[in-house]
Amino acid sequence: MASTEKQKQPKADVQAGPVADQEWESKLIPCTPCGHFWRAILCPCEIYGQTAQRLRDPTKPAEKDNADCHEFACNHILFSMCFIEVMRHRSDIRKRYNIKGSDTKDCLVS
């Protein structure tokens, strides 16, 4: 039977401004728990929505069903353009934490 309790989210150590030129900490396809992998494959809008919420305010728990999730799903279903949202967030993260890369690479990876 599936648990309906919300998972406790880890506290994020958010730093203001660029630290130094860094690389991404995880690989493009990291070894993650199997459940995360299948959730990302079968319901990417949910993962995207939770990630977008955490980026905005890491102190609040992320909801599975939110406006970011709906926006991602609509872009995917109506226009097959969901990569634009992923590219935008990847670029924002890269700039916020001064991670090496380019807008072109963000687009290709998305």
C-alpha positions in Angstrom: 0.0 0.0 0.0 1.5 3.4 -1.0 2.2 5.9 1.7 0.4 9.3 1.3 2.8 11.1 3.7 4.8 13.9 2.2 8.5 13.3 2.1 10.6 15.5 4.3 12.9 17.6 2.0 16.5 18.2 2.8 17.5 21.7 3.8 19.4 23.5 1.0 22.5 25.5 1.7 21.8 28.4 -0.6 24.7 30.7 -1.3 24.2 34.2 -2.7 26.2 35.2 -5.8 28.8 33.3 -7.8 31.3 31.3 -5.9 33.8 30.3 -8.6 33.8 28.6 -11.9 32.5 25.1 -11.2 31.5 22.0 -13.0 28.1 20.3 -12.6 28.2 18.0 -9.5 26.3 15.1 -11.1 26.6 13.5 -14.5 23.9 13.9 -17.2 22.6 10.4 -16.3 23.6 9.8 -12.7 23.0 6.6 -10.8 19.9 7.4 -8.8 17.4 5.2 -7.0 15.3 3.3 -9.5 12.0 4.9 -8.4 13.4 8.4 -9.2 14.5 7.2 -12.7 11.0 5.8 -13.6 9.2 8.9 -12.2 11.4 11.1 -14.4 10.7 8.9 -17.4 7.0 8.3 -16.9 6.0 11.7 -15.3 8.6 14.3 -16.0 6.2 17.1 -15.3 6.0 16.1 -11.6 9.8 16.1 -11.2 10.1 19.4 -13.1 7.4 21.0 -10.9 9.0 19.9 -7.7 12.5 21.0 -8.8 11.1 24.4 -9.9 9.5 24.9 -6.5 12.7 24.0 -4.7 14.7 26.4 -6.8 12.3 29.3 -5.9 12.1 28.5 -2.2 14.2 25.7 -0.8 12.7 26.1 2.7 9.2 25.0 1.6 8.3 21.4 0.8 7.7 20.8 -2.9 4.2 19.7 -4.0 3.8 17.0 -6.7 0.9 18.8 -8.4 1.7 22.5 -8.9 1.6 25.3 -11.6 5.1 24.5 -12.8 4.0 20.8 -13.4 0.9 22.0 -15.3 2.9 24.4 -17.4 5.4 21.7 -18.3 2.7 19.2 -19.2 0.8 21.7 -21.4 4.0 22.7 -23.2 4.7 19.1 -23.8 1.3 18.0 -24.8 0.3 21.0 -26.9 3.6 22.0 -28.5 6.2 19.4 -27.8 8.3 22.2 -26.4 8.9 21.1 -22.8 12.7 21.4 -23.4 12.4 25.2 -23.3 11.4 25.1 -19.6 14.2 22.7 -18.8 16.7 24.8 -20.7 15.6 27.9 -18.9 16.0 26.4 -15.4 19.3 24.7 -16.3 20.6 28.1 -17.5 19.3 29.8 -14.3 21.0 27.2 -12.1 24.2 27.5 -14.1 24.3 31.3 -13.7 23.2 31.3 -10.1 26.0 29.0 -9.0 28.6 30.1 -11.7 28.8 26.7 -13.3 30.7 26.4 -16.5 28.7 26.0 -19.7 26.7 27.9 -22.3 23.2 28.5 -23.4 23.8 26.3 -26.4 24.9 23.4 -24.2 21.9 24.0 -22.0 19.6 23.7 -25.0 21.3 20.5 -26.3 21.2 18.8 -22.9 17.6 19.8 -22.4 
